[in-house]
Amino acid sequence: MTSKSGFTKMDISEFETWISNLRVARTILYVQEHHTWSPSYVNFKGNNHFDLQQGMKSYHVSHNGWKDIAQHFTTFPDGSILTGRSLEDTPACILGFNSNAICIENLGNFDAGKDTMTAEHQNTIIKLTAALCKKFGIAVNSDKVVYHHWFNLITGVRNNGTGNNKTCPGTNFFGGNKVADCNQNFLPLVSAALNGAVPQPAQNVIKYVAVTADSLNIREDANAQSKKVSSVAPATLGAVLRVYEEKNGWYKISGSQQHWVNGSYTKTVTRATVNASTLNVRSGPGTNFPKVSALAQNQEVFITEESNGWSKISSDNKWVKKEFLT
């Protein structure tokens, strides 16, 4: 395990140990699979992992105007993994589907006729995905492990690749980029890597809250005088946290550690699942407001506000009909 320029490089065995011990405050519900397209295998020299990662970060920050590299992890042809954006931060990878997600960029162009994925790379992608599902209790199915190809580039609507979509993670990514390809070729390998273990969601959660401060410190006890937890970065604005216990206006946000936040800088939210085949998202609580995107069946959201039968599901004025949420 080596670090440079704010990134850490690991092999898959090191990653599995690292992620199992990592403490993450933000609620994670999804894993995204991508390919970088460029840089591709021809750009990989066997020892330039950090240079390629820094190049992607520079492009994302300088050209796209993002605050950091888009992805949380990048995998490489030799099976190495580099960390990217903090797991406490939402990725910048799929329009409309970044909240509560982890983004994996797999270095290469995996469209048919382009890069042929190495065995080492395949093994890492499978085991990395499995380790994340195990860590965060994510079910191994195509509602929770998703490909960028399934989302419309302009609206962010999940259309499963029927129009205006990238090929990402590649038309030959584990045999194809369609939902059926994922279900038939990729997800069984992820399940097998779990050795029969079924990812379990967090237990004993009494409620969920969203952070309302720009940055919220996590402390070792339920008071402002206690030490900050050094192993967990502060929670960021909008992050959804799991609450296991309440004490004197403070919330315990870990099921196994004494990690506390001041409840004054949060608001209670409600976890919900879309029960319609497609659910329109509007810019306000009514059909007179413009449609801005849509959600797919079984997609999960957090309700932050309710008004006249409508539910607000984002801090930036995105509303849906409450009756289509369970």
C-alpha positions in Angstrom: 0.0 0.0 0.0 1.5 3.3 -1.1 0.3 6.9 -1.1 1.0 9.9 -3.3 -0.7 13.2 -4.2 -3.6 12.4 -1.9 -4.3 8.9 -3.4 -3.6 5.5 -2.0 -2.7 2.5 -4.2 -3.7 -1.0 -3.0 -4.0 -4.5 -4.4 -7.3 -6.3 -3.9 -6.3 -8.1 -0.7 -5.1 -4.8 0.9 -8.4 -3.2 -0.2 -10.6 -5.9 1.3 -8.9 -5.4 4.7 -8.9 -1.6 4.3 -12.6 -1.2 3.4 -13.7 -3.7 6.2 -12.0 -1.4 8.8 -13.1 1.9 7.2 -15.7 4.0 9.0 -18.1 5.9 6.7 -20.8 8.2 8.0 -22.6 8.7 4.7 -25.4 6.2 3.9 -24.4 4.1 0.8 -27.1 2.3 -1.2 -25.6 1.9 -4.7 -22.4 0.9 -6.6 -21.8 2.4 -10.1 -19.6 0.7 -12.7 -17.8 2.8 -15.3 -14.9 2.6 -17.7 -12.6 5.6 -18.2 -12.6 5.2 -22.1 -9.7 7.6 -22.0 -7.1 7.0 -20.6 -7.2 3.4 -21.8 -4.8 0.4 -21.7 -2.4 2.0 -24.2 -1.8 4.8 -21.7 -1.0 2.4 -18.8 2.8 1.8 -18.5 2.7 -0.5 -15.5 4.0 2.1 -13.1 2.1 5.4 -13.8 -1.0 4.8 -11.7 -0.6 8.0 -9.8 0.1 10.1 -12.9 -3.0 8.8 -14.7 -5.2 9.4 -11.6 -3.8 12.9 -11.1 -4.5 13.6 -14.8 -8.1 12.6 -14.4 -8.4 14.7 -11.3 -6.9 17.8 -13.1 -9.4 17.4 -15.9 -12.4 17.0 -13.6 -11.4 20.0 -11.6 -10.0 22.4 -14.2 -12.2 21.4 -17.2 -15.4 20.3 -15.6 -15.3 22.6 -12.6 -15.9 19.9 -10.0 -14.4 20.1 -6.6 -12.4 16.9 -6.9 -11.9 13.8 -9.0 -15.3 12.3 -9.9 -14.8 8.8 -8.7 -14.2 7.1 -5.4 -12.0 4.3 -6.8 -10.1 3.6 -10.0 -9.1 0.1 -11.0 -6.1 -0.7 -13.3 -5.0 -3.4 -15.7 -2.6 -4.9 -13.2 -5.3 -5.3 -10.7 -4.3 -2.3 -8.6 -6.9 0.1 -7.0 -6.4 3.8 -6.3 -8.6 5.8 -4.0 -10.1 9.0 -5.3 -12.8 11.2 -3.9 -13.6 10.8 -0.2 -16.4 8.3 0.5 -18.0 11.0 2.6 -18.6 13.0 -0.6 -21.2 12.3 -3.3 -19.5 11.3 -6.7 -19.9 13.2 -9.9 -20.5 10.2 -12.2 -24.2 9.6 -13.2 -26.5 12.6 -13.6 -29.4 12.3 -11.1 -28.1 9.1 -9.6 -25.1 10.1 -7.5 -26.7 10.5 -4.1 -25.9 7.6 -1.8 -23.7 6.0 -4.4 -20.1 4.8 -4.8 -18.5 5.4 -8.2 -15.9 2.9 -9.6 -14.0 3.9 -12.7 -12.3 0.9 -14.4 -9.4 2.2 -16.4 -9.7 1.2 -20.1 -12.0 1.2 -23.1 -14.2 -1.9 -22.9 -16.2 -1.3 -26.0 -16.1 -4.2 -28.4 -12.9 -4.4 -30.4 -11.0 -2.1 -28.0 -9.2 -3.1 -24.8 -9.3 -6.8 -23.8 -9.6 -6.8 -20.0 -6.7 -8.6 -18.2 -7.5 -11.5 -15.8 -6.0 -9.4 -13.0 -8.3 -6.5 -13.8 -11.4 -8.8 -14.0 -10.5 -10.3 -10.6 -10.1 -6.9 -9.0 -13.4 -5.5 -10.4 -15.4 -8.5 -9.2 -13.8 -8.6 -5.7 -13.9 -4.8 -5.3 -17.6 -4.7 -6.1 -18.2 -7.7 -3.7 -16.3 -6.0 -0.9 -18.3 -2.8 -1.2 -21.6 -4.7 -1.3 -20.6 -6.6 1.8 -19.4 -3.5 3.6 -22.5 -1.4 3.0 -25.1 -4.1 2.9 -25.9 -3.6 -0.8 -27.9 -6.4 -2.4 -26.2 -7.9 -5.5 -28.8 -7.1 -8.1 -29.2 -4.7 -11.0 -31.2 -2.2 -9.0 -28.3 -1.7 -6.7 -25.2 -2.4 -8.8 -25.7 -0.2 -11.9 -24.0 0.6 -15.2 -23.7 4.2 -16.5 -25.1 3.0 -19.9 -28.6 2.6 -18.3 -29.1 6.3 -17.7 -30.0 9.1 -20.2 -27.2 11.6 -20.4 -29.5 14.7 -20.5 -32.3 13.8 -18.1 -30.6 11.2 -15.8 -33.7 9.0 -16.3 -32.9 5.3 -16.1 -34.0 3.9 -19.5 -31.7 0.8 -19.6 -29.8 2.1 -22.6 -32.7 2.8 -25.0 -31.7 6.3 -26.1 -29.1 9.0 -25.6 -26.8 6.9 -23.5 -23.0 6.4 -23.1 -21.7 2.9 -23.8 -20.0 3.0 -20.4 -18.8 0.7 -18.9 -18.3 -0.7 -22.4 -20.2 -2.8 -24.9 -17.9 -5.7 -24.0 -17.7 -5.1 -20.2 -18.0 -8.7 -18.9 -19.8 -9.6 -22.1 -22.0 -6.5 -22.5 -23.4 -3.4 -21.0 -27.2 -4.3 -21.0 -29.1 -5.1 -17.8 -29.4 -8.7 -19.0 -25.6 -8.9 -19.6 -25.1 -7.6 -16.0 -27.5 -10.1 -14.5 -26.1 -13.0 -16.5 -22.4 -12.4 -16.7 -21.3 -10.0 -14.0 -23.5 -10.2 -10.9 -23.1 -14.0 -10.5 -19.3 -13.5 -10.3 -19.8 -10.8 -7.6 -22.1 -13.2 -5.7 -19.6 -16.0 -6.0 -16.9 -13.7 -4.6 -19.0 -13.3 -1.5 -18.7 -17.0 -0.9 -22.3 -17.4 -0.1 -22.5 -14.4 2.2 -25.6 -12.3 1.7 -24.9 -8.6 2.3 -26.8 -7.4 5.4 -28.1 -3.8 5.7 -27.4 -1.9 8.8 -29.3 -3.2 11.8 -31.0 -1.2 14.7 -31.2 2.1 12.7 -33.9 4.1 14.5 -34.0 6.9 11.9 -32.1 8.7 9.1 -31.0 12.4 9.2 -29.6 14.7 6.5 -26.8 17.1 7.4 -27.8 20.8 7.2 -24.3 22.3 7.9 -21.5 22.7 5.4 -19.4 20.4 7.5 -20.4 18.4 10.6 -17.8 17.1 13.1 -18.1 13.6 14.4 -17.1 13.3 18.1 -16.3 10.5 20.5 -19.2 11.4 22.9 -22.5 13.2 22.9 -21.1 16.7 23.8 -19.2 19.5 22.1 -16.2 19.2 24.4 -15.4 15.6 23.4 -12.6 14.8 20.9 -13.3 14.7 17.2 -13.1 11.2 15.7 -9.8 11.1 13.8 -10.7 8.1 11.7 -13.8 9.6 10.0 -13.9 12.8 8.0 -16.6 15.3 8.9 -20.0 14.7 7.3 -20.9 17.1 4.5 -24.0 19.1 3.6 -26.8 16.9 2.5 -25.2 13.6 3.5 -27.7 11.1 4.9 -26.6 9.6 8.2 -27.9 6.5 10.1 -29.0 7.1 13.7 -28.6 4.3 16.2 -29.2 6.2 19.5 -30.2 9.6 20.7 -28.8 11.4 23.8 -29.3 15.0 24.9 -29.8 16.2 21.3 -26.9 14.2 19.9 -27.1 11.3 17.5 -24.9 8.1 17.5 -24.3 7.4 13.9 -22.3 4.1 14.1 -23.7 0.7 15.1 -20.3 -0.4 16.6 -18.4 2.8 17.6 -19.0 5.8 19.8 -19.4 8.3 16.9 -21.7 11.2 17.6 -23.0 14.3 15.8 -24.9 17.3 17.1 -28.5 16.8 16.0 -29.1 20.6 15.7 -27.2 20.5 12.4 -29.4 17.8 10.9 -33.0 17.2 9.8 -34.9 13.9 9.9 -35.6 12.3 6.6 -37.6 9.2 5.5 -36.2 6.4 3.4 -38.6 5.3 0.6 -38.7 3.2 -2.5 -40.4 4.0 -5.9 -43.3 1.7 -6.5 -44.2 2.9 -10.0 -42.6 1.7 -13.2 -41.5 5.3 -13.9 -42.0 8.3 -11.5 -41.8 11.8 -12.8 -39.7 14.3 -10.8 -40.8 17.9 -10.9 -39.3 21.2 -9.8 -42.1 21.8 -7.3 -45.0 20.1 -5.5 -47.5 20.0 -8.3 -48.1 18.9 -11.9 -47.9 22.6 -12.9 -44.2 22.5 -12.2 -41.9 21.4 -15.0 -40.7 17.8 -15.2 -37.0 17.7 -14.6 -36.2 13.9 -14.5 -37.7 10.6 -13.6 -37.0 7.7 -11.3 -37.2 4.0 -12.0 -39.1 1.3 -10.0 -37.3 0.1 -6.9 -35.0 3.2 -6.8 -34.5 4.5 -3.2 -34.8 8.1 -2.1 -34.9 10.1 1.1 -37.9 12.3 1.7 -36.8 15.7 3.2 -40.2 17.5 3.1 -43.9 16.9 2.3 -46.6 19.2 0.9 -50.1 18.4 -0.3 -49.4 14.9 -1.3 -46.0 15.6 -2.7 -42.6 14.6 -1.4 -39.4 16.6 -1.7 -36.5 14.2 -2.3 -33.6 16.6 -2.7 -32.3 19.9 -1.4 -32.5 21.4 -4.9 -36.3 21.3 -5.4 -37.0 17.9 -6.7 -40.5 16.6 -5.9 -42.5 13.5 -6.6 -46.1 12.3 -5.9 -46.1 10.7 -2.4 -48.5 7.9 -3.5 -45.8 6.4 -5.7 -43.4 5.9 -2.8 -43.4 3.1 -0.3 
